[in-house]
Amino acid sequence: MSGMKITFYGAALRVTGSCSLVECAGKRILIDCGMIQGDDNADELNHAEFPFEAASLDAVLLTHGHLDHVGRVPRLVAAGFSGPIFAHVATTALAEIVMRDSARLSDYEGKPLYDEKQVERTCKLMRPLRYRQEQDIEGVKIELFDAGHILGSSHALISGAGRRLLMSGDIGQPNSPIIRDPTTDWDESVDAVVIESTYGNRLHKGRAETLREFKKIVERAVANKGMLLIPAFAIGRTQELLYHFNHMVDAGEIPRLPVMLDSPMAERVTAVYRAHRECYDDVTWEGIERGDPPMSFPGLREIASAQESKTLKRTKPPAVIIAGSGMCTGGRILHHLKDFLDKESTTVIFVGWQGYGTLGRRLVDGEEKVRIYGEKIDVRAKIETLNGFSAHGDRDVLVAWAKEIPGSSKRFFVNHGEEDAARGLVAALSGAELSGHAVKSGESFEI
């Protein structure tokens, strides 16, 4: 084979399960190996054999540490992969947390997806990189650029055999707190771009408007003397929420009230965020220099044990509980929903995308009764959604990012989006005079 070839095995007309194989100069490099989430048969798909020979891969490259991008890597190692796993240094730390959590929680017909030993073997293969540090894989070069999505998230530029392919990873929303904006400064033209499309057919509300809504919801929960439950993803979303609570409390915009972070995983992730200040944006650094760290404030309480978590049902409202999982598919948020969902004074705020088939999606769609731990619960709580907190760029951000990429004949392969979103982005790219194609699982393309 001359040139470069890419085959899409995951996140094709769906959001989760990112997995793409790049073949170039005799090398086989897998980009991400994420878990499939939200599908009725997700467990079966995650346990299925890979559609390629794991032992034949020369390297794995991870764009960032979210479960839908790294969640199946230990299965890849168990299937025979033994090469290097390249990722930004912050991603290696986050990926380890995510994989250990997955090993503990995953189960399908009594069989975990993988175990701690396989995670240990995987972590030993990790090779941390920095942004704009070139890594040679025997004739194929990879280079990471800041994707502005979560800490350590990366665009991956792959060069070899006279071809240049840019993998977007997940593209962040500009002006997100703590981390820098997505890279749009490119030195040379590229031949093809793989671009995500999670919100490829939609626009987010502005962050200022979202923050005003967030403040009003908090004020109303305080006035109603109710509990405010926030299902939040442990990576990225939780840290942004802590940032905003910090700002609102310090500025006197909301009264001081107990904010319980009830997610051991989120606490470990927050520690990683605090350790990797080199990824912070200028605004966050200015706050640090004033003596105001971005994720700490009076009233914040980190809940350690499961027993302590269970006692929160006796908390005197008003109070806030931030807990995982973000789509209510597991984790401590389920106990809190079971305890408080049937109370009219309760407010539940969803601050991220809810996958089809998840409990979070059913609540957002207005179901009046839901089943939690086998018990039917009446939904009397007020359900709010704030999509303006999304860590994914919306349609206009994605198109603007794409337009900055040099190359007169570049093609865009659209992945990581439900069908309507992916095809919506293709149409938006076409309107910007850019050629795009919504990829299907198993499709291959010569570049």
C-alpha positions as CSV (number, residue, x, y, z in Angstrom):
1,M,0.0,0.0,0.0
2,S,1.3,3.4,-0.9
3,G,0.2,6.6,0.8
4,M,-2.1,6.4,3.8
5,K,-5.4,4.6,4.6
6,I,-7.9,5.0,7.4
7,T,-10.6,2.6,8.5
8,F,-13.4,3.6,10.9
9,Y,-14.4,1.0,13.4
10,G,-16.2,3.1,16.0
11,A,-18.0,6.4,16.6
12,A,-19.4,6.2,13.1
13,L,-22.9,7.6,13.0
14,R,-22.8,7.4,16.8
15,V,-21.1,9.4,19.5
16,T,-19.3,6.7,21.5
17,G,-16.8,3.9,20.9
18,S,-14.1,5.9,19.0
19,C,-11.8,3.7,17.2
20,S,-10.0,4.3,13.9
21,L,-7.1,2.5,12.2
22,V,-4.5,4.4,10.2
23,E,-2.1,2.4,8.0
24,C,0.9,4.2,6.6
25,A,4.5,3.3,5.6
26,G,3.9,-0.3,6.7
27,K,2.8,0.8,10.2
28,R,-0.7,0.2,11.7
29,I,-1.7,2.9,14.3
30,L,-5.0,2.7,16.2
31,I,-6.5,6.1,17.1
32,D,-8.5,5.7,20.3
33,C,-10.2,2.5,21.5
34,G,-13.3,3.7,23.4
35,M,-16.2,2.1,25.1
36,I,-19.6,2.0,23.4
37,Q,-22.3,3.6,25.6
38,G,-26.0,4.0,25.5
39,D,-26.9,1.3,23.0
40,D,-29.2,-1.5,24.2
41,N,-26.5,-4.0,23.3
42,A,-23.5,-1.9,24.3
43,D,-22.2,-4.5,26.7
44,E,-22.3,-7.2,24.1
45,L,-20.5,-4.9,21.6
46,N,-17.8,-3.9,24.1
47,H,-17.1,-7.6,24.8
48,A,-17.0,-8.6,21.1
49,E,-13.7,-9.4,19.4
50,F,-12.0,-6.6,17.6
51,P,-12.4,-6.5,13.8
52,F,-8.6,-6.3,13.4
53,E,-5.7,-8.3,14.8
54,A,-4.6,-6.5,18.0
55,A,-1.1,-8.0,17.9
56,S,-0.5,-6.5,14.5
57,L,-0.8,-2.9,15.7
58,D,2.4,-1.0,15.9
59,A,1.1,1.7,18.2
60,V,-2.0,3.2,19.8
61,L,-2.6,7.0,20.0
62,L,-5.2,8.4,22.4
63,T,-6.7,11.8,21.8
64,H,-8.0,12.2,25.3
65,G,-9.0,10.4,28.5
66,H,-12.8,10.1,28.2
67,L,-14.2,6.6,28.5
68,D,-15.6,6.6,25.0
69,H,-12.1,7.1,23.7
70,V,-10.0,4.9,26.1
71,G,-12.4,2.5,27.7
72,R,-11.5,-0.7,25.7
73,V,-7.7,-0.2,25.6
74,P,-7.1,-2.9,28.3
75,R,-9.1,-5.3,26.2
76,L,-6.8,-4.5,23.3
77,V,-3.8,-5.4,25.5
78,A,-5.5,-8.6,26.6
79,A,-6.0,-9.5,23.0
80,G,-2.3,-9.3,22.2
81,F,-1.3,-5.7,21.7
82,S,2.0,-4.9,23.3
83,G,3.3,-1.8,21.6
84,P,3.5,1.8,22.8
85,I,0.4,3.8,23.8
86,F,1.0,7.5,23.0
87,A,-1.0,10.3,24.6
88,H,-0.5,13.7,26.2
89,V,0.9,13.4,29.7
90,A,-2.3,14.6,31.3
91,T,-4.3,12.1,29.3
92,T,-2.2,9.2,30.5
93,A,-3.1,10.2,34.1
94,L,-6.8,10.6,33.3
95,A,-6.9,7.4,31.2
96,E,-5.5,5.4,34.1
97,I,-8.3,6.7,36.4
98,V,-11.0,5.9,33.8
99,M,-9.8,2.4,33.1
100,R,-9.4,1.5,36.7
101,D,-12.9,2.7,37.4
102,S,-14.2,0.8,34.4
103,A,-12.5,-2.4,35.5
104,R,-14.3,-2.1,38.8
105,L,-17.8,-1.3,37.4
106,S,-18.1,-3.1,34.1
107,D,-19.9,-6.4,34.1
108,Y,-21.7,-8.4,31.4
109,E,-23.3,-11.7,32.3
110,G,-21.1,-11.9,35.3
111,K,-17.9,-11.1,33.3
112,P,-16.0,-7.8,33.7
113,L,-14.7,-6.1,30.6
114,Y,-11.2,-6.4,32.0
115,D,-9.5,-6.6,35.3
116,E,-7.0,-4.6,37.3
117,K,-4.0,-6.7,36.1
118,Q,-4.9,-5.8,32.5
119,V,-5.1,-2.1,33.4
120,E,-1.7,-2.4,35.0
121,R,-0.3,-3.9,31.9
122,T,-1.9,-1.2,29.8
123,C,-0.4,1.6,32.0
124,K,3.1,0.2,31.6
125,L,2.7,0.7,27.8
126,M,1.8,4.4,28.2
127,R,4.3,6.9,26.6
128,P,3.5,10.5,27.6
129,L,3.9,13.3,25.1
130,R,3.6,17.1,25.3
131,Y,1.9,19.3,22.8
132,R,3.8,20.0,19.6
133,Q,6.3,17.2,20.5
134,E,7.0,15.1,17.4
135,Q,7.1,11.4,17.9
136,D,8.5,9.1,15.2
137,I,7.1,5.6,14.7
138,E,9.6,4.3,12.1
139,G,8.7,6.6,9.3
140,V,5.4,7.9,10.5
141,K,5.3,11.0,12.6
142,I,2.6,12.0,15.1
143,E,2.2,15.4,16.8
144,L,-0.3,16.5,19.3
145,F,-2.1,19.9,19.5
146,D,-4.3,21.3,22.2
147,A,-8.0,20.4,21.4
148,G,-9.5,22.5,24.2
149,H,-12.0,19.8,25.2
150,I,-10.7,18.5,28.5
151,L,-7.3,18.6,30.2
152,G,-4.8,17.0,27.9
153,S,-7.2,16.6,25.0
154,S,-5.5,16.6,21.6
155,H,-5.8,17.0,17.9
156,A,-3.4,14.4,16.4
157,L,-1.5,15.2,13.2
158,I,-0.2,12.0,11.5
159,S,2.4,12.4,8.7
160,G,4.0,9.7,6.5
161,A,4.4,8.5,2.9
162,G,3.9,12.1,1.7
163,R,0.4,12.4,3.3
164,R,-0.8,14.4,6.3
165,L,-4.0,13.4,8.2
166,L,-5.4,15.5,11.1
167,M,-7.6,13.7,13.6
168,S,-9.7,16.3,15.5
169,G,-10.4,14.2,18.6
170,D,-13.1,16.0,20.4
171,I,-13.1,19.8,19.7
172,G,-13.7,22.0,22.6
173,Q,-15.9,25.0,22.9
174,P,-13.9,28.3,22.9
175,N,-13.7,30.3,26.1
176,S,-14.2,27.2,28.3
177,P,-12.9,27.7,31.9
178,I,-9.5,26.5,33.0
179,I,-8.1,25.1,29.8
180,R,-7.0,26.8,26.6
181,D,-9.0,27.1,23.4
182,P,-8.7,24.5,20.6
183,T,-5.6,25.0,18.4
184,T,-6.3,26.7,15.1
185,D,-2.7,27.6,14.1
186,W,-1.4,25.2,11.5
187,D,2.0,25.4,9.8
188,E,1.4,23.2,6.8
189,S,-1.5,22.0,4.6
190,V,-3.2,18.6,5.2
191,D,-4.7,16.1,2.9
192,A,-7.6,14.9,5.1
193,V,-9.3,15.7,8.4
194,V,-11.4,13.5,10.7
195,I,-13.8,15.9,12.4
196,E,-16.1,15.1,15.3
197,S,-19.8,16.1,15.0
198,T,-21.4,15.6,18.4
199,Y,-23.2,18.9,18.0
200,G,-22.8,19.2,14.3
201,N,-26.4,20.2,13.6
202,R,-26.9,22.4,16.7
203,L,-25.8,25.7,18.3
204,H,-25.1,26.1,22.0
205,K,-26.4,28.9,24.0
206,G,-23.7,31.5,24.9
207,R,-21.8,30.7,28.1
208,A,-22.8,34.1,29.6
209,E,-26.5,33.3,29.1
210,T,-26.0,29.7,30.4
211,L,-24.3,31.1,33.5
212,R,-27.2,33.5,34.1
213,E,-29.6,30.5,33.9
214,F,-27.4,28.5,36.1
215,K,-27.4,31.2,38.7
216,K,-31.2,31.6,38.6
217,I,-31.7,27.8,39.1
218,V,-29.4,27.8,42.1
219,E,-31.2,30.9,43.5
220,R,-34.6,29.2,43.0
221,A,-33.4,26.0,44.7
222,V,-32.2,28.0,47.7
223,A,-35.6,29.9,47.8
224,N,-37.5,26.6,47.6
225,K,-35.2,25.0,50.3
226,G,-34.7,22.1,48.0
227,M,-31.9,19.8,47.0
228,L,-30.0,20.6,43.7
229,L,-28.7,17.4,42.1
230,I,-26.2,17.7,39.2
231,P,-25.2,14.5,37.4
232,A,-21.8,15.4,36.1
233,F,-19.1,13.7,34.1
234,A,-16.1,13.2,36.3
235,I,-13.7,14.6,33.7
236,G,-14.1,18.2,32.6
237,R,-17.7,18.9,33.5
238,T,-17.2,18.5,37.3
239,Q,-14.1,20.7,37.3
240,E,-16.0,23.4,35.3
241,L,-18.9,23.3,37.8
242,L,-16.5,23.8,40.7
243,Y,-14.9,26.7,38.8
244,H,-18.3,28.4,38.4
245,F,-19.4,27.8,42.0
246,N,-16.0,29.2,43.1
247,H,-16.6,32.3,41.1
248,M,-20.2,32.8,42.1
249,V,-19.5,32.3,45.8
250,D,-16.4,34.6,45.8
251,A,-18.4,37.3,43.9
252,G,-21.3,37.1,46.3
253,E,-23.6,36.2,43.4
254,I,-25.1,33.2,45.3
255,P,-25.4,32.6,49.0
256,R,-22.9,30.2,50.5
257,L,-24.4,26.8,50.7
258,P,-23.1,23.3,51.0
259,V,-21.8,21.9,47.8
260,M,-21.0,18.2,48.0
261,L,-18.7,16.6,45.5
262,D,-19.8,13.0,45.8
263,S,-17.6,11.2,43.3
264,P,-14.3,9.6,44.3
265,M,-13.4,9.4,40.6
266,A,-14.1,13.1,40.1
267,E,-12.0,13.9,43.1
268,R,-9.1,12.0,41.6
269,V,-9.6,13.7,38.3
270,T,-9.7,17.1,40.0
271,A,-6.3,16.3,41.6
272,V,-4.9,15.7,38.1
273,Y,-6.4,19.0,36.9
274,R,-4.7,20.7,39.9
275,A,-1.4,19.0,39.0
276,H,-1.2,20.0,35.4
277,R,-1.3,23.8,35.5
278,E,0.7,23.9,32.2
279,C,-2.6,23.3,30.4
280,Y,-4.4,26.3,32.0
281,D,-5.5,29.4,30.1
282,D,-4.4,32.9,30.9
283,V,-7.6,33.8,32.9
284,T,-7.1,30.9,35.2
285,W,-3.4,31.8,35.8
286,E,-4.4,35.3,36.7
287,G,-6.8,33.9,39.3
288,I,-4.0,31.7,40.7
289,E,-1.7,34.7,40.9
290,R,-4.3,36.5,42.9
291,G,-4.4,33.6,45.4
292,D,-7.7,32.2,44.0
293,P,-7.3,28.6,42.9
294,P,-10.0,27.7,40.3
295,M,-11.6,24.7,42.0
296,S,-11.8,25.5,45.7
297,F,-14.2,27.6,47.7
298,P,-15.9,27.9,51.1
299,G,-18.7,25.3,51.4
300,L,-17.1,22.7,49.1
301,R,-17.1,19.3,50.8
302,E,-15.6,16.2,49.1
303,I,-17.4,13.0,50.1
304,A,-15.1,10.1,50.6
305,S,-16.8,6.9,51.5
306,A,-19.9,5.2,50.2
307,Q,-21.3,5.2,53.7
308,E,-20.8,8.9,54.0
309,S,-22.5,9.3,50.6
310,K,-25.6,7.5,51.8
311,T,-26.0,9.8,54.8
312,L,-26.5,12.8,52.4
313,K,-30.2,11.9,52.2
314,R,-30.4,13.4,55.7
315,T,-28.8,16.7,54.5
316,K,-30.9,19.7,55.4
317,P,-31.7,21.6,52.2
318,P,-30.9,23.8,50.4
319,A,-27.7,22.0,49.3
320,V,-26.0,20.9,46.1
321,I,-24.8,17.4,45.3
322,I,-22.5,16.9,42.3
323,A,-22.2,13.2,41.5
324,G,-21.5,10.7,38.7
325,S,-22.4,9.4,36.4
326,G,-23.2,12.2,34.0
327,M,-25.8,10.1,32.1
328,C,-27.2,8.5,35.3
329,T,-26.1,5.0,34.1
330,G,-24.5,4.2,37.4
331,G,-22.6,5.7,40.2
332,R,-23.7,7.6,43.4
333,I,-26.1,9.9,41.6
334,L,-28.6,7.0,41.4
335,H,-28.9,6.8,45.2
336,H,-29.5,10.6,45.3
337,L,-32.1,10.4,42.5
338,K,-33.8,7.6,44.4
339,D,-33.9,9.7,47.5
340,F,-34.9,13.1,46.1
341,L,-36.5,12.6,42.7
342,D,-40.0,12.3,44.0
343,K,-39.9,15.7,45.9
344,E,-41.2,18.8,44.2
345,S,-38.6,21.0,45.9
346,T,-35.8,19.0,44.2
347,T,-34.1,20.3,41.0
348,V,-32.0,18.1,38.7
349,I,-29.7,19.9,36.3
350,F,-28.3,18.1,33.3
351,V,-25.2,19.8,32.1
352,G,-24.1,17.5,29.3
353,W,-25.2,15.3,26.4
354,Q,-27.5,12.4,27.4
355,G,-27.1,9.2,25.4
356,Y,-30.2,7.5,23.9
357,G,-31.5,4.8,26.3
358,T,-29.9,6.3,29.4
359,L,-31.8,7.2,32.5
360,G,-30.6,10.8,32.0
361,R,-32.1,10.9,28.6
362,R,-35.4,9.5,29.9
363,L,-35.6,12.2,32.5
364,V,-34.7,14.9,30.1
365,D,-37.4,13.6,27.7
366,G,-40.0,14.0,30.5
367,E,-40.8,10.5,31.7
368,E,-43.0,10.7,34.8
369,K,-41.9,7.4,36.3
370,V,-38.5,5.8,36.2
371,R,-37.1,2.6,37.7
372,I,-34.0,2.9,39.9
373,Y,-32.6,-0.2,41.6
374,G,-35.7,-2.0,40.8
375,E,-38.0,0.5,42.4
376,K,-40.4,2.7,40.5
377,I,-39.9,6.4,41.4
378,D,-42.4,9.2,40.6
379,V,-40.6,12.1,39.0
380,R,-41.8,15.2,40.8
381,A,-38.5,17.1,40.7
382,K,-38.0,20.0,38.3
383,I,-35.7,18.8,35.4
384,E,-33.4,21.4,33.9
385,T,-31.0,21.2,31.0
386,L,-28.0,23.5,30.4
387,N,-26.4,22.5,27.1
388,G,-24.3,25.7,27.1
389,F,-21.8,24.0,29.4
390,S,-20.9,21.5,26.7
391,A,-17.2,20.7,26.3
392,H,-17.9,20.0,22.6
393,G,-17.9,22.8,20.0
394,D,-21.2,23.4,18.3
395,R,-21.9,23.5,14.6
396,D,-20.5,27.0,14.0
397,V,-17.4,26.3,16.1
398,L,-16.7,23.1,14.2
399,V,-17.1,24.8,10.8
400,A,-14.9,27.8,11.9
401,W,-12.2,25.3,13.1
402,A,-12.4,23.4,9.8
403,K,-12.0,26.6,7.8
404,E,-8.7,27.4,9.5
405,I,-7.1,24.2,8.3
406,P,-4.8,24.8,5.3
407,G,-5.0,22.5,2.2
408,S,-6.6,23.2,-1.2
409,S,-8.0,19.7,-1.7
410,K,-8.5,18.4,1.8
411,R,-11.4,16.1,2.6
412,F,-13.4,16.0,5.8
413,F,-14.4,12.6,7.3
414,V,-17.2,13.3,9.8
415,N,-17.5,10.9,12.8
416,H,-18.4,11.0,16.5
417,G,-22.0,12.1,16.0
418,E,-25.5,10.7,15.8
419,E,-26.6,10.4,12.2
420,D,-28.6,13.7,12.2
421,A,-25.7,15.5,13.7
422,A,-23.1,14.0,11.4
423,R,-25.1,14.7,8.3
424,G,-25.9,18.2,9.6
425,L,-22.2,19.0,9.8
426,V,-21.6,17.6,6.3
427,A,-24.3,20.1,5.1
428,A,-22.7,22.9,7.1
429,L,-19.3,22.1,5.7
430,S,-20.7,22.1,2.2
431,G,-22.2,25.5,2.8
432,A,-18.6,26.7,3.7
433,E,-17.4,25.1,0.4
434,L,-15.7,22.2,2.2
435,S,-16.1,18.6,1.2
436,G,-17.4,16.3,3.9
437,H,-18.6,12.7,4.2
438,A,-20.3,11.1,7.2
439,V,-18.5,7.8,7.7
440,K,-20.0,4.5,8.4
441,S,-18.5,1.7,10.5
442,G,-16.1,-0.4,8.5
443,E,-15.6,2.2,5.8
444,S,-12.0,2.6,4.5
445,F,-10.5,5.5,2.6
446,E,-7.2,6.1,0.8
447,I,-5.7,9.5,1.6
